[in-house]
Amino acid sequence: SFFRPFYGDYWILALDPDYRWALVGEPRREYGWILARAPSLDPAIVETLLDRAADLGYDRSRFRPSRQSP
């Protein structure tokens, strides 16, 4: 649960050892997120995470960057 009263079944698909980022998805593979502590990630990390998501059956083209503020 991110906040009540909304609940969802979310999986941690990949996690940085230092908790700088996480790849999160849900079992039906309709939704997935790359979450980060910083406003931006190294593009090579993003590509690696999108590859991982695709390997797990997620459509990497459905991942969209969101506008971030520093």
Buried (B, 14 or more C-beta within 10 A) or exposed (E): EEEEEEEEEBEEBBEBEEEBBBBBBBEEBEBBBBEBEEEEBEEEBBEBBBEBBEEBEBEBEEBEEEEEEE
